[in-house]
Amino acid sequence: MDAAALVVSPFVTLLAWSVVLLVFHVSLQGFSSTLELGSAWNAGPRDEERKPAGKLAGRSSRASANFRETYPAFIGLVLALAITGDPTGWGLTGAWTWFACRIVYIPLYLAGVAYIRSLIWLGSLAGLLIMVATLVF
């Protein structure tokens, strides 16, 4: 595949949007921690191991960590599909499934919604598995 085809690939576009989602996760975590611990803590060197104790800051931190657990796999799979192609369209379906589920996961986690949040996480995992299957089969 030539470089021009990669530029217009929907996989590359989705990869760019996933970076926006990553930045949102990190920002949400930072903002919620700063609300609790103050701007002096945020601007300082954070030498002491202070962690926010509030629900929102804790949940945003855990949601961000959860996102970052599957994000490297998504990056690798989406790049592999961009390079090798996706003649069936299933790879792109899997990528969008992962992305959509990761967006829906955020408010569910912040609200403390059990079970449904886990089902959405399983949906994101299914998206990754669809991407793998597209590459392997």
Buried (B, 14 or more C-beta within 10 A) or exposed (E): EEEEEEEEBBBBEBBEEBEEBBEBBBEBBBBBBBBBBEEEBEEEEEEEEEEBEEEBBBBBBEBBEBBEEBBEBBBBBBBBBBEEEBEEEBBBBBBBBBBBBBBBBBEBBBEEEEEEBEEBBEBBBBBBBBBBEBBEE
